[in-house]
Amino acid sequence: MRIQPLEAGDQVLIERHGLRAAGELISLGYAPAFSQALMAPDITDAVCVCFMPVVGFNQTPGVGAGQPLGAG
């Protein structure tokens, strides 16, 4: 794992996705100020956390929940 500065364009993508997520909360009836504070906060101190997963698990409820991806 390594931590590095954002690359060109990352801040725009983060802001865009945050505003979309806030919009989803607003559509569910949450207050705009709350939704934007939760999902689209000030990101001036944001950094990129780079990592490579070594294992993944099925997160779907049901029979295969918790099983490693690719198993059975």
C-alpha positions in Angstrom: 0.0 0.0 0.0 1.1 3.5 -0.7 -0.3 7.0 -0.2 0.3 9.6 -2.8 -1.2 13.0 -4.0 -4.2 13.0 -6.2 -3.6 13.0 -9.9 -4.9 15.6 -12.4 -8.6 15.2 -12.6 -9.1 13.2 -9.5 -10.6 16.0 -7.5 -13.2 16.7 -10.2 -14.2 13.0 -10.2 -14.4 12.8 -6.4 -16.6 15.9 -6.3 -18.9 14.6 -9.1 -19.4 11.2 -7.4 -20.0 12.9 -4.1 -22.7 15.1 -5.5 -24.3 12.2 -7.2 -24.3 10.2 -3.9 -25.7 13.3 -2.1 -28.4 13.5 -4.7 -29.5 9.9 -4.0 -29.8 10.7 -0.3 -31.8 13.9 -1.1 -34.1 11.8 -3.3 -34.8 9.6 -0.2 -35.8 12.6 1.8 -32.6 13.6 3.6 -31.9 17.3 3.9 -29.6 18.7 1.2 -27.2 20.2 3.8 -26.8 16.8 5.6 -26.5 14.8 2.4 -23.8 17.1 0.9 -21.9 17.3 4.1 -21.9 13.5 4.4 -21.2 12.5 0.7 -19.5 15.6 -0.8 -17.3 17.1 2.0 -14.4 19.5 1.5 -11.7 17.4 -0.1 -8.7 19.8 0.0 -6.7 17.3 2.1 -7.7 14.2 0.1 -5.0 11.8 -1.0 -4.9 8.6 -3.1 -4.5 5.3 -1.2 -3.1 2.8 -3.6 -3.4 -0.9 -2.9 -3.8 -4.3 -4.6 -6.3 -6.7 -3.1 -5.1 -10.2 -2.5 -8.4 -11.8 -1.7 -12.1 -10.9 -2.2 -15.2 -12.3 -0.6 -18.8 -12.7 -1.8 -20.9 -10.0 -0.1 -24.3 -11.1 -1.4 -26.7 -12.3 1.2 -27.5 -16.0 0.9 -25.8 -19.3 0.5 -22.5 -18.1 -0.8 -22.1 -15.1 1.6 -18.6 -14.7 3.0 -17.1 -17.2 0.6 -13.9 -16.3 -1.2 -14.5 -15.1 -4.8 -13.8 -17.8 -7.3 -14.6 -20.6 -4.8 -17.1 -23.2 -6.0 
